[in-house]
Amino acid sequence: MIRTIFHSEYLQFRRSPAVWTGLLCYLFLGLYSIYYGRQVIVVQQTKIAEAADSISRAQIAYIKNFMADTTTSSGRYNYEKASVPSLVRFNYPFLAMNRPGALAPLCIGQRDLFPLYYPLTAQSFYVQTLKGDIYNPFKLKAGNFDLAFVIVYLMPLLLCACCFDVLSAELRSGTDRLLAIASGNLRLLLLYRLLFRSGLVMAATLLLCLAGFFIAGQMNFWCGLGWIVVTLVYALVWSGINFWVNSFKKDGTFNAIAVLTAWVSIMIIIPSAADLALGQVPRTGEVKLATLMRSRNMPETDSAMNAALQKFYLVNPRYRPKDTIPGRFYYFQGYSAFLFNGDRAADSLVDARYELLAQHQQQLARFNAVNPAYNTSEMLSMLAGTTLADEWAFKSAARSFHRQVFWFANRPLFEGKLMKPLDYLAQPKFQPPSAAFNLKNWFVDLLALTIGVVVFGLAGWIKLINRSFL
């Protein structure tokens, strides 16, 4: 029976230019999305490489100041520039880079919403990192046309276009009862037809995924396997929706309206309802956060310096001098202490803001727990390392790195020592954060998709059992 049905469907497929055209357009759009995503990531990689090269050349040129001719005034200045910590702290640059993962070209996610790198010195961390480019809001709202977009939004449309009218022709001609008698089981007939048609879409999508993996290059095998599993289960969800709609045994117009309504509800209405229900993230502390972007100035008075240093010594008592007479770096130490105290106070403000954002994100995820499109998008982003959590992990790693950058020149500054070439050999290096991949959340989302397949499949199967002509 199954071979006969598949052969019949294959002949119809060969004679249907609309289906051929739809599949070819889908493949073309999928290949373009891979190209588009790859180009976006290549541009990002180029910017990161240029920044890394610029910082590296600046560091090499800075260290060469140790070889300056100190018999001349310019040579002495250059030598002091490399050896005096008060000059090094704001002039010797470092770089924190957010390199893309292997699957990032297929799912850009949040990567185009945040800076790709941070050039850092011992200046205030938030002065250096909270400032950024103002992106085109319309572009941000529209998103990126990557392979994840094709899978989440366009694949369901193609599935609905291929599968909504599985029995409509027989219903129009009145041959549905004869077909049920000839086949012996209309449920299996409907199921096999859906399997063939949805199988074509799944095969085309699988080809696109493999092409994307090839273009992406080296990648983790398990991430690629997870990507394929998520894609196929998501396709089965939409096949289940079409199976359920066809089980009502209505005409093609009803089926088309029903599956289109399901697509609009899942893609637009449910996410919009979630945004309206949850509202915006509370704007508490935004004014204080805005002031963190401004350069830090302090009065150059003994009282201001002493107040900043005393507060600094409470946290770092090992740098408290035994001699009460101000040293040669007293005022420079005072300003560095002022920056340290300011960033330490700002940490709690920023952490509180991120906590609000994280809570809002969790509420959004709970609201969309039954939304297969949202779950699929989140799972693909997790595998690509382009979620909001990944961007926060990079910011956290950059903040930790800045603390090392701060102490690189400020440690000898508070110790009253000059810097030597050996100090530069031990300079801190940025360690990229590990992927913020939550295996438990990923499996929970996959389980939610699987439950959707079972629910729609059983609903359609039970509906067909109750039909009197079976």
Secondary structure, 3 states (H helix, E strand, C coil): CHHHHHHHHHHHHHCCHHHHHHHHHHHHHHHHHHHHHHHHHHHHHHHHHHHHHHHHHHHHHHHHHHHCCCCCHHHHHHHHHHHCHHHHHHHCCEEEECCCCCCCCCCCCCCCCCCCEEEECCCCHHHHHCCCCCCCHHHHHHCCCCHHHHHHHHHHHHHHHHHCCCCHHHHHHCCHHHHHHHHCCHHHHHHHHHHHHHHHHHHHHHHHHHHHHHHHCCCCHHHHHHHHHHHHHHHHHHHHHHHHHHCCCCCHHHHHHHHHHHHHHHHHHHHHHHHHHHCCCCCCCHHHHHHCCCCCCCCCCHHHHHHHHHHHHHHCHHHCCCCCCCCCCHHHHHHHHHHHHHHHHHHHHHHHHHHHHHHHHHHHHHHCCCCHHHHHHHHHHHHHCCCHHHHHHHHHHHHHHHHHHHHHHHHHHHHCCCCCHHHHHCCCCCCCCCCCCCHHHHHHHHHHHHHHHHHHHHHHHHHHHCCCCC
